[in-house]
């Protein structure tokens, strides 16, 4: 049996041992914290900032960007991405060319036309691979194909590209393109067609205006311009400046890798991806969950590159669009298709 002294000595030894253990653990914890801070500091040093400007307010087509941001795909590539909304839809390409923004979302024909205006920008990825801008006519009406618009009014937003598309479609369908009255309705496509101010509209998108018109009780038949002589162009592309591409090619490649992972997530988790999108809803342009859900259903097949990686651009597509623009006096002859895009 232990004496009192032995018990006290034993207790002191036990206490000392405990203090050593605690001290050791505390030291280890401190070391681990410092290591974590060092790792975090190292990670911070590796992070590179990059900015991208959307083509419009946040909507379903941008889900891949917000998914990549939320899920850490950009961070995994060492990127901190600033996603910005344009004050004006015409600003993005000029801001990229001026080096104010690293990347922007724009449209394939506009990239070529911008180069024709000496704005040095280049597409580095195809996002939406087919036209969203369709000719729209009231469902069940007298207009069944473009030539039926001869003698009628077509609303558009005074963009020469849209007028050229309309003329091409009518001519391809056997009608006289000069016998159609083009009415500038700005971007008020919905009231123009719903009040019968015009007989058709071009410039509205099948994943937006067509869905909104249907919801308001004005179902539309959409006619794909690619079925009537207009090239099957890329509706949405990712754009950099020539100078930016020469200096930040590796950085842009990382961005494309992350955004492809974001698109893969959206394809497999559409509902969750839309929830992420709604976290970035612009209060001046509120989103409708029903519309955005239907929009994403339309978009996903049109964004699919098939056997190619997400973002791949077909040189033939650029050649066809360039030739069509040239034939419609929308592009100077010295602009080359191969200068307008790059597959990273």
C-alpha positions in Angstrom: 0.0 0.0 0.0 1.3 3.5 -0.9 2.3 6.0 1.7 1.0 9.5 1.6 4.5 10.8 0.5 4.7 8.3 -2.3 1.2 9.2 -3.4 2.1 12.9 -3.5 5.4 12.1 -5.4 3.5 9.9 -7.8 0.9 12.6 -8.3 3.7 15.2 -9.1 5.2 12.9 -11.6 1.8 12.3 -13.3 1.1 16.1 -13.2 4.6 16.8 -14.7 4.0 14.2 -17.4 0.6 15.7 -18.2 2.1 19.2 -18.4 4.8 18.0 -20.8 2.1 16.3 -23.0 0.0 19.4 -22.9 3.0 21.6 -23.6 4.1 19.3 -26.4 0.6 19.4 -27.9 0.4 23.1 -27.5 3.7 23.5 -29.3 2.6 21.1 -32.0 -0.7 23.0 -32.4 1.2 26.2 -32.6 3.6 24.7 -35.2 0.7 23.4 -37.2 -1.1 26.7 -37.1 2.1 28.5 -38.3 2.5 25.9 -41.0 -1.1 26.4 -42.0 -0.6 30.1 -42.1 2.6 29.6 -44.2 0.7 27.3 -46.6 -2.2 29.8 -46.8 0.3 32.6 -47.4 2.0 30.6 -50.1 -1.4 29.9 -51.7 -2.2 33.6 -51.6 1.0 34.3 -53.4 0.0 31.8 -56.1 -3.4 33.3 -56.7 -3.7 35.5 -59.8 -6.5 37.9 -60.4 -8.5 37.9 -63.6 -11.6 39.8 -64.7 -14.4 38.9 -67.0 -17.3 40.9 -68.3 -20.6 39.3 -69.1 -22.6 40.0 -72.2 -25.7 40.9 -70.3 -27.1 40.6 -66.7 -26.5 37.2 -65.0 -28.8 34.5 -66.4 -28.8 30.8 -67.1 -26.1 30.9 -69.8 -23.7 32.2 -67.2 -24.3 29.3 -64.8 -21.0 27.6 -65.6 -19.0 30.7 -64.4 -20.8 31.0 -61.1 -20.6 27.2 -60.6 -16.8 27.3 -61.2 -16.5 30.2 -58.7 -18.7 28.7 -56.0 -17.2 25.2 -56.2 -13.6 26.4 -56.2 -12.7 25.4 -59.7 -11.1 28.7 -60.4 -9.3 28.7 -57.1 -8.0 25.2 -57.9 -6.4 26.7 -61.0 -4.9 29.5 -58.9 -7.3 32.1 -60.0 -9.4 34.8 -58.3 -12.1 35.8 -60.8 -14.0 39.0 -60.8 -17.2 38.6 -62.8 -18.7 41.9 -63.9 -21.9 43.0 -65.6 -21.7 45.5 -68.4 -23.2 49.0 -68.1 -23.7 48.8 -71.8 -23.7 45.6 -74.0 -21.4 47.4 -76.5 -18.7 48.1 -73.9 -17.2 44.7 -73.4 -15.0 44.3 -76.5 -13.7 47.9 -76.3 -12.8 47.4 -72.6 -11.0 44.2 -73.3 -9.1 45.7 -76.2 -8.1 48.6 -73.9 -6.8 46.2 -71.3 -9.5 47.4 -68.7 -10.9 43.9 -68.6 -9.1 40.6 -69.2 -11.9 38.6 -70.8 -15.5 39.2 -72.0 -18.4 37.2 -73.4 -19.5 38.3 -76.9 -20.7 37.0 -80.2 -18.8 35.3 -83.0 -19.8 37.7 -85.8 -19.1 40.7 -83.6 -15.5 39.6 -83.0 -14.8 39.6 -86.7 -16.6 42.9 -87.2 -14.7 44.4 -84.3 -11.4 43.4 -85.9 -12.7 45.1 -89.1 -13.0 48.3 -87.0 -9.4 47.8 -85.8 -10.4 46.6 -82.3 -7.8 43.9 -81.6 -9.8 41.2 -79.9 -9.8 37.4 -80.4 -12.1 34.6 -79.4 -10.5 31.9 -77.3 -13.5 29.6 -76.6 -16.9 28.9 -78.0 -19.6 28.9 -75.3 -22.9 28.6 -77.1 -22.2 26.8 -80.4 -25.4 27.6 -82.3 -27.6 30.6 -82.9 -30.0 31.6 -80.1 -31.2 34.6 -82.2 -34.0 33.2 -84.3 -36.7 34.8 -86.5 -39.9 34.7 -84.4 -43.5 34.8 -85.8 -46.8 34.2 -84.0 -47.6 30.5 -83.7 -50.4 29.4 -86.0 -50.2 32.6 -88.1 -49.9 33.1 -91.8 -46.1 33.2 -91.8 -44.7 29.7 -92.1 -41.3 30.5 -93.6 -39.2 33.6 -94.3 -40.6 34.3 -97.8 -44.0 34.7 -96.2 -42.8 38.0 -94.8 -42.7 39.7 -98.1 -44.9 42.8 -97.8 -44.9 42.6 -94.0 -43.1 44.3 -91.1 -40.2 42.8 -89.2 -39.1 44.3 -85.9 -35.4 44.5 -85.2 -33.0 46.5 -83.0 -31.4 48.6 -85.8 -28.3 46.3 -85.9 -27.0 45.8 -89.4 -26.1 42.2 -88.6 -29.7 41.4 -87.8 -31.0 43.1 -91.0 -28.4 41.1 -93.0 -29.7 37.9 -91.4 -33.3 38.7 -92.2 -32.5 39.5 -95.9 -30.4 36.4 -96.3 -33.2 34.2 -94.9 -35.8 35.7 -97.2 -33.6 35.4 -100.3 -32.6 31.8 -99.4 -36.3 31.0 -99.1 -37.1 32.4 -102.5 -38.6 35.8 -101.6 -37.6 39.3 -102.4 -35.6 40.7 -99.4 -36.2 44.3 -100.4 -40.0 43.8 -100.2 -39.9 43.5 -96.4 -40.2 46.5 -94.2 -37.6 46.5 -91.3 -38.9 48.4 -88.3 -36.5 49.6 -85.6 -38.1 48.6 -82.3 -35.0 48.9 -80.2 -34.9 46.1 -77.7 -38.6 46.2 -77.2 -39.2 43.0 -79.1 -41.9 41.6 -76.8 -44.3 44.6 -76.9 -43.7 45.1 -80.6 -44.8 41.6 -81.5 -47.4 41.1 -78.8 -49.3 44.3 -79.9 -49.0 43.4 -83.6 -46.9 46.5 -84.3 -44.8 44.1 -86.4 -45.5 40.7 -88.0 -42.2 39.1 -86.9 -39.1 39.9 -84.8 -35.4 39.1 -85.3 -33.0 39.7 -82.5 -34.9 37.9 -79.8 -33.4 34.8 -78.3 -35.1 31.4 -78.0 -34.0 31.0 -74.4 -35.4 34.4 -73.4 -37.8 36.4 -75.5 -39.6 33.3 -76.9 -40.0 31.9 -73.4 -41.3 35.2 -72.0 -43.7 35.7 -74.8 -45.1 32.2 -74.3 -45.6 32.8 -70.6 -47.5 36.0 -71.4 -49.8 34.2 -73.7 -48.1 34.9 -77.1 -46.6 31.7 -78.3 -44.0 32.1 -81.0 -42.7 29.8 -83.8 -38.9 30.2 -83.9 -37.2 29.8 -87.3 -33.5 29.0 -87.1 -31.4 31.4 -89.4 -29.0 28.5 -90.0 -31.8 26.7 -91.9 -32.0 29.6 -94.4 -28.5 30.6 -95.6 -27.0 32.2 -92.4 -23.9 30.3 -91.1 -24.5 28.2 -88.0 -22.5 30.6 -86.0 -21.4 30.6 -82.3 -23.8 32.7 -80.4 -21.6 33.2 -77.5 -17.8 33.2 -77.3 -15.1 34.0 -74.8 -12.9 37.0 -75.9 -9.5 38.3 -75.0 -7.4 41.0 -76.6 -4.4 40.3 -78.8 -2.1 41.9 -76.3 -3.7 40.1 -73.4 -3.4 36.8 -75.2 0.3 37.3 -75.8 1.0 38.1 -72.1 -1.5 35.9 -70.3 -2.0 32.8 -72.5 -1.2 30.4 -69.7 -3.6 32.2 -67.3 -6.4 32.1 -69.9 -5.8 28.4 -70.4 -6.3 27.9 -66.6 -9.5 29.9 -66.8 -10.9 27.7 -69.7 -9.9 24.6 -67.7 -11.9 25.8 -64.7 -14.9 27.0 -66.7 -15.1 23.6 -68.5 -15.3 22.0 -65.1 -18.0 24.4 -64.2 -20.0 23.5 -67.3 -19.6 19.8 -66.5 -21.0 20.5 -63.1 -24.0 22.4 -64.6 -24.7 19.6 -67.0 -24.9 17.1 -64.2 -26.5 19.3 -61.6 -28.8 21.8 -63.3 -31.0 22.5 -60.4 -28.1 23.2 -58.0 -26.4 25.3 -60.6 -29.4 27.5 -61.0 -29.5 27.9 -57.2 -25.9 29.2 -57.4 -26.9 31.5 -60.2 -29.7 33.0 -58.2 -27.2 34.0 -55.5 -25.9 36.5 -58.1 -29.2 37.8 -59.3 -29.0 41.4 -60.3 -31.8 43.3 -58.5 -32.3 45.6 -61.5 -32.9 42.5 -63.7 -34.7 39.9 -61.5 -34.7 36.3 -62.7 -37.7 34.1 -63.1 -37.0 30.5 -61.9 -39.4 28.9 -64.4 -37.9 30.9 -67.3 -34.3 30.2 -66.3 -34.9 26.5 -65.8 -36.4 26.2 -69.3 -33.6 28.4 -70.7 -30.9 26.1 -69.3 -32.7 23.1 -70.8 -32.5 24.8 -74.2 -28.9 26.0 -73.7 -27.2 22.8 -72.5 -27.4 20.9 -75.8 -26.3 24.0 -77.7 -23.3 24.3 -75.5 -22.2 20.7 -75.9 -19.0 20.3 -78.0 -19.5 16.6 -78.5 -16.2 14.7 -78.7 -14.3 18.0 -78.5 -13.5 19.7 -75.2 -15.9 22.5 -74.0 -14.9 25.7 -75.7 -13.3 24.1 -78.8 -13.7 26.2 -82.0 -13.9 24.8 -85.5 -11.8 26.8 -88.0 -14.5 26.0 -90.7 -17.1 27.9 -88.6 -14.9 31.0 -88.5 -14.3 30.8 -92.3 -18.0 30.5 -93.1 -19.0 33.4 -90.8 -16.2 35.6 -92.3 -17.3 34.8 -95.8 -21.0 35.6 -95.1 -20.1 38.9 -93.4 -17.9 39.8 -96.3 -20.7 39.0 -98.8 -23.1 41.2 -96.8 -20.7 44.2 -96.8 -20.2 43.9 -93.0 -16.5 43.1 -93.1 -13.4 44.5 -94.9 -11.8 41.9 -97.2 -8.4 42.1 -95.4 -9.8 40.5 -92.2 -8.8 36.9 -91.9 -10.8 34.3 -90.1 -7.7 32.7 -88.6 -6.7 35.9 -86.9 -10.0 36.2 -85.0 -9.8 33.0 -82.9 -7.4 30.8 -81.1 -7.9 27.4 -79.5 -5.9 27.3 -76.3 
